[in-house]
Amino acid sequence: MFSFISNNWAGVPLRTVETVLNYIRGTATTTGLKIKAYLNEKIYEKGLKVTNAEMKALNLERSDICPQWNYTIRPLGTPD
């Protein structure tokens, strides 16, 4: 999806959040992909740490290539 968004805003100065959102929202493909985007203005608490137990509880599937960066998080109890 990101490649289509990048093509859509290529060469455009992304100076405001609204400009970015408009280009993301305006992205579509010939096969029917349409992108929705909104600004989440929630303020999140800083400094929260994920415990080892919380990490182990995730249904995390790491990729063979760069597994520290490439992974899929699946809902618990979901087959691969």
N, C-alpha and C positions, 0 to 999 in steps of 0.2 A: 504494500500500500504506500509506503514512504516514497518509493521511486516515482509513483504517479503524482504524488503531491509535489515532490521536488521538480519534476518536469513542468508542472503547472505554474510554479512560482519562479522558475529559472530566470535569473537576471533582474528580478524585481527587488528593490530595497525593502527589507522587512523591518520597517521603522516603528510600527505599532502592533500591539497585540491584535487589534481589530483587523489590520491588514493581513496578518498571519491567518487568523481564523477565517476570513473571507476567502483566501486562496485555498485553505484546506477544505472548506465547505463547497467550494466551486470545483473540486476535483471529481472527475467521473471518467470511466473508461468505456470503450465501445462494447464491452461485454456486460455492462450494467453496474459496475462497482460505483457506489456513491458513498461519500464520506460525510459523517456528521462530526461536528466539533463544538465544544462550548468551553468557556472559561470557568474553571473551578477556583473560586475566590476564598475557599476555606483556608483558615490559618492552621497549619499543622504544628504540633509540639516538636521542638528540636531535641536532639540528643537521645531519642528512644533507641534502645538496642534490642535486637532480636536474639533470644537466648538459643543456645545449642539445641535444647529440647524443642523449641518452636521450629527451628530449621529442619530437624530430623522428622518432625510431624508433617512437613510439606510433601506433597506427591510431586517430587522434583525429578525430571528426566533430563539428564545432561547430554549434550551433543558429543559426538566423537571428536569433532573439530572445535577447539577452544572451549572446553566444557565449563571453564570458569565464567565465560561470557555468554555462551549459547546454551540455553536450556528452555524447557517447557514446564510450566506449572499447571498440573491438571487438578480438577476438583478431587477431593478424597473419595475413594471408592469407585473411581472411573477407570475402566479398562483402557489400555494404551491404544 
